[in-house]
């Protein structure tokens, strides 16, 4: 597994070699799975979302989409990069060197997409993700689904 620290990511910026297409599904796919996770949060809280992320009867663990649940800016559930759990996304920069959290929050405020430069989950090439973000519980719990 790859672990990327913010200062290393900022120091290794190069041209993006891949761009978000539908490698990880469509915008509709991202919105649908985000709505499913948001429903789980609203019905059972963050603990239910954490449990659901890898439950065999739910679609999250096997999804090609990058599915993330944040509580107060801290990632608490992730289907593709579990090494990032407990990271404060208020402090994590993407490959642009800029913090990701302001873009994620702005997207959630509009129930729209944040554009994040990160590594392709499968190939590890630099990749431009479009991440549908929405608030699941006030301004505390946020669900983000990247494609």
Secondary structure as UniProt FT lines:
FT   HELIX           6..11
FT   STRAND          18..19
FT   TURN            23..24
FT   HELIX           27..53
FT   TURN            56..57
FT   TURN            60..62
FT   STRAND          66..71
FT   TURN            72..73
FT   STRAND          74..78
FT   HELIX           82..84
FT   TURN            85..86
FT   TURN            89..91
FT   TURN            95..96
FT   HELIX           101..109
FT   TURN            110..111
FT   STRAND          113..119
FT   TURN            121..123
FT   STRAND          126..137
FT   TURN            138..140
FT   STRAND          141..146
//
